[in-house]
Amino acid sequence: METTTETTVPEPETKDPLDLGKLTPEEQGSLMKIKGDSAQYLVKIGEFEVMKARLLGKLDQMDKEGQAIMDSISKRLGLDPGQQWVAMQDGAIRLVEPPGTSQAQAEATPAS
């Protein structure tokens, strides 16, 4: 009786032509760190956008409150809607004259 020993030779792995190689551990670590840092910055930007929206809402609220005070002052002074006035630093309120009706122009026009 004869015995045969079969030796199998492993077939060579077929390499995918699209595979170029592997990252070094340093490269892989650096890229992972950058990816993580980028994600944290995106979260921060989102938080800033929420804060920005809240601040804009507060600014809008302040604008409405200021307009309500100005409307109240106009009403107290008996001004017509749309009549413009300005508050001076000393608290005095002066009417803003529409263009073309200034006191200087009235004085410069001779009476007929």
Backbone torsions as a table, in degrees:
resi	resn	phi	psi	omega
1	MET	NA	133.2	-175.8
2	GLU	-106.6	135.3	177.3
3	THR	-108.1	137.9	175.5
4	THR	-117.2	137.0	177.6
5	THR	-106.8	122.1	178.2
6	GLU	-94.2	127.5	175.3
7	THR	-108.8	124.3	178.3
8	THR	-99.3	129.2	177.7
9	VAL	-94.4	125.2	-179.8
10	PRO	-63.8	139.0	178.9
11	GLU	-72.5	141.4	178.0
12	PRO	-65.4	141.0	179.4
13	GLU	-65.4	137.7	176.2
14	THR	-84.3	122.4	-176.8
15	LYS	-85.9	132.8	176.4
16	ASP	-70.0	126.5	-178.0
17	PRO	-64.8	-14.4	179.3
18	LEU	-87.1	-16.3	178.0
19	ASP	-74.1	126.9	-178.1
20	LEU	-105.6	-22.5	-177.4
21	GLY	151.4	-159.4	-178.3
22	LYS	-128.1	153.2	173.9
23	LEU	-71.6	148.3	172.1
24	THR	-75.4	159.0	177.6
25	PRO	-57.1	-35.8	179.5
26	GLU	-66.1	-44.4	179.4
27	GLU	-62.8	-44.7	-178.7
28	GLN	-63.5	-42.8	178.2
29	GLY	-63.0	-44.2	-179.9
30	SER	-63.1	-44.1	-179.6
31	LEU	-65.6	-38.8	178.4
32	MET	-65.3	-39.4	178.5
33	LYS	-64.0	-45.3	179.8
34	ILE	-62.3	-42.4	179.1
35	LYS	-61.6	-44.0	178.7
36	GLY	-65.2	-44.0	178.7
37	ASP	-62.3	-41.7	179.4
38	SER	-61.1	-42.2	179.2
39	ALA	-62.3	-40.2	178.7
40	GLN	-65.0	-39.7	178.1
41	TYR	-65.1	-38.1	177.7
42	LEU	-63.5	-38.4	176.7
43	VAL	-63.9	-44.4	178.8
44	LYS	-60.0	-44.3	179.6
45	ILE	-60.6	-41.1	176.5
46	GLY	-60.6	-42.4	178.0
47	GLU	-63.0	-40.2	178.7
48	PHE	-66.2	-35.8	178.4
49	GLU	-65.2	-40.1	177.4
50	VAL	-64.8	-43.7	178.7
51	MET	-62.4	-41.9	179.1
52	LYS	-60.2	-44.8	179.5
53	ALA	-61.7	-41.0	178.7
54	ARG	-65.4	-42.2	179.4
55	LEU	-65.3	-39.8	177.4
56	LEU	-64.6	-37.2	175.9
57	GLY	-63.8	-42.2	178.2
58	LYS	-64.2	-41.4	178.7
59	LEU	-62.9	-41.3	177.8
60	ASP	-63.1	-42.0	178.7
61	GLN	-62.3	-42.9	179.5
62	MET	-64.1	-39.0	178.9
63	ASP	-62.5	-43.5	179.1
64	LYS	-64.9	-40.6	178.6
65	GLU	-63.8	-42.6	178.3
66	GLY	-63.5	-41.5	178.9
67	GLN	-65.0	-38.6	178.3
68	ALA	-62.9	-40.3	178.2
69	ILE	-65.0	-43.4	179.9
70	MET	-65.0	-39.6	176.9
71	ASP	-63.1	-39.6	178.8
72	SER	-63.3	-41.3	179.1
73	ILE	-65.1	-44.3	179.0
74	SER	-59.2	-42.4	179.7
75	LYS	-65.4	-43.4	179.6
76	ARG	-60.9	-35.9	-179.4
77	LEU	-83.6	-6.8	178.8
78	GLY	74.4	27.8	-179.5
79	LEU	-81.7	147.6	176.3
80	ASP	-71.6	151.2	177.1
81	PRO	-57.5	134.9	179.5
82	GLY	91.4	-14.4	176.7
83	GLN	-68.3	131.3	-175.8
84	GLN	-97.9	143.8	177.0
85	TRP	-142.8	165.2	179.3
86	VAL	-134.9	140.9	176.3
87	ALA	-95.7	127.1	-179.9
88	MET	-84.5	166.4	-178.9
89	GLN	-62.8	-28.8	-179.7
90	ASP	-83.9	1.5	178.2
91	GLY	96.6	-8.3	178.3
92	ALA	-68.3	147.0	178.7
93	ILE	-113.2	128.2	-179.0
94	ARG	-123.0	140.8	176.5
95	LEU	-73.4	135.9	175.5
96	VAL	-91.9	120.4	-177.0
97	GLU	-80.9	136.6	176.9
98	PRO	-61.7	152.9	180.0
99	PRO	-58.0	139.4	177.6
100	GLY	89.5	0.3	179.7
101	THR	-126.4	28.1	-176.8
102	SER	-72.7	155.7	-179.7
103	GLN	-60.6	-39.6	-178.4
104	ALA	-64.3	-37.6	-179.5
105	GLN	-69.0	-37.7	179.8
106	ALA	-66.3	-37.1	179.7
107	GLU	-71.4	-31.0	-177.4
108	ALA	-78.1	-18.9	-179.1
109	THR	-84.4	120.7	180.0
110	PRO	-69.6	143.4	177.8
111	ALA	-76.9	142.5	-179.0
112	SER	-97.5	NA	NA
